[in-house]
Amino acid sequence: MFSQYKPNQGYDEYFTSTDQPRATLTPLLSSLGQMGLDQLNRNHAAAGMLLKRLGATFRLNDSDSKGVERILPFDPLPRLIGARDWERLERGLFQRLEAIDRFLADVYGDQKILADGVVPRADVESSQGWRPQMQGFQPPLGRWCHISGLDLVRDGDGTWRVLEDNLRCPSGVAYFLENRRVMKRMFPSLFAGRTVQPIDDYPSHLLQTLRELAPWTDTPKVVLLTPGVFNSAYFEHSYLAQQMGIQLVEGRDLVCEGDRVWMRSTAGLEAVDVIYRRIDDDFLDPAVFRSDSLLGVRGLMGAYAAGRVAIANAPGTGVADDKLIYAYVGEMIRYYLGEEPIIENVPTYICSRPDDQAYVLAHLGELVVKAVAEAGGYGMLIGPHASQAEIDEFAVKIQANPRNYIAQPTLELSTVPSLSEGELYPCHVDLRPYVLRGKEAWVSPGGLTRVALRRGSLVVNSSQGGGCKDTWIVDEAPC
């Protein structure tokens, strides 16, 4: 099956630089060889139909798509990560999120890290995620980030690095769970000869984490707050609510009275203790944030301040999502924990620094430039793939608003074989593990592997033609 497969020059996760299979891949490659490419393609087509029947869709709301529902492209060749490699990543994720959580508590509290000049005050207070209304708040358990999805990549040497932090409303976990379900159903033979760590208990871990945020009661009422059916991730909202056995609500279903949040039901009003919110800060409470919001609940922040309801994740966490603040996380780890980062950032140039800006402008054709508050693959320049007109346009943007941009080297992201136009082709991937932090911290074994299915592309986002793979944590030595 792999006789025509040619890995890129960087790090391929199936084959070494001498085209030899990596040790952990032997059972899988044997199973794939027995299946054959034709059968793999037939099963792949059937898997797409299954995902469609399951309703595993996302909505594109740009002007070209007109809100069309699409199946997230699914690739059947799994990504394998060895257990020892994974154990180190787990420790690195826990370390990073502990430091970020302390940073959030600090900047909305005593602001020691700002006073000590470790993170510039101006960079924090100019962030689109900064919410001065949250100063002085004490979230339940002292935790700000309860549900996080950090994006990891492997560079050309196979070294893991953190690419982005997603701390407000990280998405994609439903596809992570459905990928495994589809793999087990459509490709059972690929699991032969190895033990793959299970992921089915994520919803129960998530529900337990949410319940722990309401220590004032032994029977907390948890709801999931969605913007509604037209949101791009509505499938995930309804899926997670169903899996956890909790109510899926919109803002109009809730009301605040007497510093409590109540859910309207046929039996009257029912007290709500924990809200897993999937709407942005600005829309949570029109009395505190955007006054024109119809998606949130008036009085919600008052109940939150009174300690009568928990919100996951806490409002204000978006300041740590800012791609400029990302550049300081290594310093946060050293400052709060007295440790060196277990997983390093991608080297980052901050365009608001004159020396960095001068370097970036002189090397735009070699770098990836990102707008600090954009997501989904938007607001980016990939220098080696850009036209001169696009490079010139970004130069003007950077000079006009340097705070809004960072730049990074164009990494040769690791590749995993994927089905592209019916053939096996090396496609670039990233990884989004999901970390839950209630009384204890827990990370899903693996996570959502996103794959750039367009040949030669480095962009894995679903809005830019990307898809996803099942991720296996296996008990053998690391790849």
Disulfide bonds with the S-S distance in Angstrom:
none
